[in-house]
Amino acid sequence: MDKKIDIAIDYYYKKGQDILTKVNKKSDITADELIKYGEEMAIIEYKLTALEIAKEN
């Protein structure tokens, strides 16, 4: 089970990095886009936290 959790953690970590890369590459990002990316990052961080807790237990 730990292997599946590690795979999921890696997946969500990469998704978060992809979002950060998109945001950092855009020089003309709109407020709506920034809010959308922020919401996506919040979801990813929530999932990563839950996975880390599951891994500890």
VEXSE-708241 format. One record per atom (N, C-alpha, C): atom name; z, x, y; residue in three letters; residue number from 1. Coordinates in steps of 0.05 Angstrom, whole numbers. Each point is the difference from the previous one (the first is absolute). Layout:
N
+------+--------+--------+--------+------+------+
| name |      z |      x |      y | resn | resi |
+------+--------+--------+--------+------+------+
|   CA |      Z |      X |      Y |  ala |  NUM |
...
+------+--------+--------+--------+------+------+
//
This chain:
57
+------+--------+--------+--------+------+------+
| name |      z |      x |      y | resn | resi |
+------+--------+--------+--------+------+------+
|    N |      0 |     16 |    -24 |  met |    1 |
|   CA |      0 |    -16 |     24 |  met |    1 |
|    C |      0 |     17 |     25 |  met |    1 |
|    N |     14 |     23 |     -1 |  asp |    2 |
|   CA |      1 |     17 |     24 |  asp |    2 |
|    C |    -28 |     10 |      8 |  asp |    2 |
|    N |    -17 |      5 |    -20 |  lys |    3 |
|   CA |    -27 |     10 |      5 |  lys |    3 |
|    C |    -16 |    -21 |     16 |  lys |    3 |
|    N |      3 |    -25 |     -7 |  lys |    4 |
|   CA |    -14 |    -22 |     15 |  lys |    4 |
|    C |     11 |     -2 |     29 |  lys |    4 |
|    N |     26 |      4 |      3 |  ile |    5 |
|   CA |     11 |     -1 |     27 |  ile |    5 |
|    C |    -10 |     23 |     16 |  ile |    5 |
|    N |     -1 |     24 |    -12 |  asp |    6 |
|   CA |    -11 |     23 |     14 |  asp |    6 |
|    C |    -29 |     -4 |      9 |  asp |    6 |
|    N |    -15 |    -12 |    -18 |  ile |    7 |
|   CA |    -29 |     -5 |      7 |  ile |    7 |
|    C |     -1 |    -20 |     23 |  ile |    7 |
|    N |     16 |    -21 |      0 |  ala |    8 |
|   CA |      0 |    -19 |     21 |  ala |    8 |
|    C |      9 |     12 |     27 |  ala |    8 |
|    N |     20 |     18 |     -2 |  ile |    9 |
|   CA |     10 |     14 |     24 |  ile |    9 |
|    C |    -23 |     17 |     12 |  ile |    9 |
|    N |    -14 |     14 |    -17 |  asp |   10 |
|   CA |    -22 |     17 |      9 |  asp |   10 |
|    C |    -22 |    -17 |     13 |  asp |   10 |
|    N |     -6 |    -23 |    -12 |  tyr |   11 |
|   CA |    -20 |    -19 |     10 |  tyr |   11 |
|    C |      7 |     -9 |     28 |  tyr |   11 |
|    N |     24 |    -10 |      3 |  tyr |   12 |
|   CA |      8 |    -11 |     26 |  tyr |   12 |
|    C |      3 |     22 |     21 |  tyr |   12 |
|    N |      9 |     23 |     -8 |  tyr |   13 |
|   CA |      1 |     23 |     19 |  tyr |   13 |
|    C |    -28 |      6 |     10 |  tyr |   13 |
|    N |    -19 |      1 |    -18 |  lys |   14 |
|   CA |    -28 |      6 |      8 |  lys |   14 |
|    C |    -11 |    -22 |     19 |  lys |   14 |
|    N |      7 |    -26 |     -7 |  lys |   15 |
|   CA |     -9 |    -22 |     18 |  lys |   15 |
|    C |     11 |      4 |     28 |  lys |   15 |
|    N |     25 |      7 |      2 |  gly |   16 |
|   CA |     13 |      5 |     26 |  gly |   16 |
|    C |    -13 |     23 |     15 |  gly |   16 |
|    N |     -6 |     21 |    -15 |  gln |   17 |
|   CA |    -13 |     23 |     13 |  gln |   17 |
|    C |    -28 |     -8 |     10 |  gln |   17 |
|    N |    -14 |    -16 |    -15 |  asp |   18 |
|   CA |    -27 |    -10 |      8 |  asp |   18 |
|    C |      2 |    -15 |     26 |  asp |   18 |
|    N |     20 |    -17 |      3 |  ile |   19 |
|   CA |      3 |    -16 |     24 |  ile |   19 |
|    C |      6 |     18 |     24 |  ile |   19 |
|    N |     18 |     20 |     -4 |  leu |   20 |
|   CA |      7 |     19 |     21 |  leu |   20 |
|    C |    -25 |     15 |      9 |  leu |   20 |
|    N |    -16 |      8 |    -19 |  thr |   21 |
|   CA |    -25 |     15 |      6 |  thr |   21 |
|    C |    -19 |    -18 |     16 |  thr |   21 |
|    N |     -3 |    -25 |     -7 |  lys |   22 |
|   CA |    -17 |    -18 |     15 |  lys |   22 |
|    C |     10 |     -3 |     29 |  lys |   22 |
|    N |     26 |     -4 |      3 |  val |   23 |
|   CA |     11 |     -4 |     27 |  val |   23 |
|    C |     -3 |     26 |     16 |  val |   23 |
|    N |      5 |     23 |    -11 |  asn |   24 |
|   CA |     -1 |     25 |     15 |  asn |   24 |
|    C |    -29 |      8 |      7 |  asn |   24 |
|    N |    -20 |     -9 |    -15 |  lys |   25 |
|   CA |    -28 |      6 |      5 |  lys |   25 |
|    C |    -11 |    -17 |     23 |  lys |   25 |
|    N |     11 |    -24 |      4 |  lys |   26 |
|   CA |    -11 |    -18 |     20 |  lys |   26 |
|    C |     11 |      7 |     28 |  lys |   26 |
|    N |    -19 |      4 |     18 |  ser |   27 |
|   CA |      9 |      5 |     27 |  ser |   27 |
|    C |      0 |    -25 |     17 |  ser |   27 |
|    N |    -13 |    -21 |    -10 |  asp |   28 |
|   CA |     -2 |    -25 |     15 |  asp |   28 |
|    C |     13 |    -23 |    -16 |  asp |   28 |
|    N |     23 |      4 |    -11 |  ile |   29 |
|   CA |     13 |    -20 |    -16 |  ile |   29 |
|    C |     11 |    -23 |     18 |  ile |   29 |
|    N |     -4 |    -24 |     -9 |  thr |   30 |
|   CA |     10 |    -23 |     15 |  thr |   30 |
|    C |     28 |     -7 |     -8 |  thr |   30 |
|    N |     13 |    -15 |     16 |  ala |   31 |
|   CA |     27 |     -9 |     -6 |  ala |   31 |
|    C |      1 |    -16 |    -26 |  ala |   31 |
|    N |    -20 |    -18 |     -3 |  asp |   32 |
|   CA |     -1 |    -16 |    -25 |  asp |   32 |
|    C |     -3 |     18 |    -24 |  asp |   32 |
|    N |    -17 |     20 |      1 |  glu |   33 |
|   CA |     -3 |     18 |    -23 |  glu |   33 |
|    C |     26 |     15 |     -5 |  glu |   33 |
|    N |     13 |      9 |     21 |  leu |   34 |
|   CA |     25 |     15 |     -3 |  leu |   34 |
|    C |     22 |    -18 |    -13 |  leu |   34 |
|    N |      1 |    -25 |      8 |  ile |   35 |
|   CA |     19 |    -19 |    -12 |  ile |   35 |
|    C |     -7 |     -4 |    -30 |  ile |   35 |
|    N |    -26 |     -4 |     -6 |  lys |   36 |
|   CA |     -8 |     -4 |    -27 |  lys |   36 |
|    C |      7 |     24 |    -18 |  lys |   36 |
|    N |     -6 |     24 |     10 |  tyr |   37 |
|   CA |      7 |     24 |    -16 |  tyr |   37 |
|    C |     31 |      3 |     -2 |  tyr |   37 |
|    N |     14 |     -7 |     21 |  gly |   38 |
|   CA |     29 |      1 |     -2 |  gly |   38 |
|    C |     12 |    -19 |    -21 |  gly |   38 |
|    N |    -12 |    -23 |     -1 |  glu |   39 |
|   CA |      9 |    -20 |    -20 |  glu |   39 |
|    C |     -6 |     11 |    -28 |  glu |   39 |
|    N |    -23 |     11 |     -4 |  glu |   40 |
|   CA |     -8 |     11 |    -26 |  glu |   40 |
|    C |     19 |     23 |     -8 |  glu |   40 |
|    N |      7 |     17 |     20 |  met |   41 |
|   CA |     18 |     22 |     -6 |  met |   41 |
|    C |     28 |    -10 |     -7 |  met |   41 |
|    N |      9 |    -21 |     14 |  ala |   42 |
|   CA |     26 |    -11 |     -7 |  ala |   42 |
|    C |      1 |    -10 |    -28 |  ala |   42 |
|    N |    -21 |    -13 |     -9 |  ile |   43 |
|   CA |     -1 |    -10 |    -28 |  ile |   43 |
|    C |      0 |     23 |    -19 |  ile |   43 |
|    N |    -15 |     21 |      6 |  ile |   44 |
|   CA |     -1 |     23 |    -18 |  ile |   44 |
|    C |     27 |     14 |     -1 |  ile |   44 |
|    N |     13 |      3 |     22 |  glu |   45 |
|   CA |     26 |     13 |      1 |  glu |   45 |
|    C |     21 |    -17 |    -16 |  glu |   45 |
|    N |     -2 |    -26 |      3 |  tyr |   46 |
|   CA |     18 |    -18 |    -15 |  tyr |   46 |
|    C |     -4 |      4 |    -30 |  tyr |   46 |
|    N |    -25 |      1 |     -9 |  lys |   47 |
|   CA |     -6 |      4 |    -28 |  lys |   47 |
|    C |      9 |     27 |    -10 |  lys |   47 |
|    N |     -4 |     21 |     16 |  leu |   48 |
|   CA |      8 |     27 |     -7 |  leu |   48 |
|    C |     31 |      1 |     -3 |  leu |   48 |
|    N |     14 |    -13 |     18 |  thr |   49 |
|   CA |     29 |     -1 |     -2 |  thr |   49 |
|    C |      9 |    -14 |    -26 |  thr |   49 |
|    N |    -12 |    -22 |     -6 |  ala |   50 |
|   CA |      7 |    -15 |    -24 |  ala |   50 |
|    C |     -6 |     17 |    -25 |  ala |   50 |
|    N |    -22 |     14 |      0 |  leu |   51 |
|   CA |     -7 |     17 |    -23 |  leu |   51 |
|    C |     19 |     23 |     -3 |  leu |   51 |
|    N |      8 |     12 |     22 |  glu |   52 |
|   CA |     20 |     22 |     -1 |  glu |   52 |
|    C |     27 |    -10 |    -12 |  glu |   52 |
|    N |      8 |    -24 |      9 |  ile |   53 |
|   CA |     25 |    -11 |    -11 |  ile |   53 |
|    C |     -3 |     -6 |    -29 |  ile |   53 |
|    N |    -23 |    -11 |     -8 |  ala |   54 |
|   CA |     -4 |     -6 |    -29 |  ala |   54 |
|    C |      0 |     26 |    -16 |  ala |   54 |
|    N |    -11 |     21 |     11 |  lys |   55 |
|   CA |     -1 |     25 |    -14 |  lys |   55 |
|    C |     28 |     11 |     -4 |  lys |   55 |
|    N |     18 |     -3 |     19 |  glu |   56 |
|   CA |     28 |      9 |     -3 |  glu |   56 |
|    C |     15 |    -15 |    -21 |  glu |   56 |
|    N |     -6 |    -25 |     -3 |  asn |   57 |
|   CA |     15 |    -17 |    -19 |  asn |   57 |
|    C |    -12 |      2 |    -26 |  asn |   57 |
+------+--------+--------+--------+------+------+
//
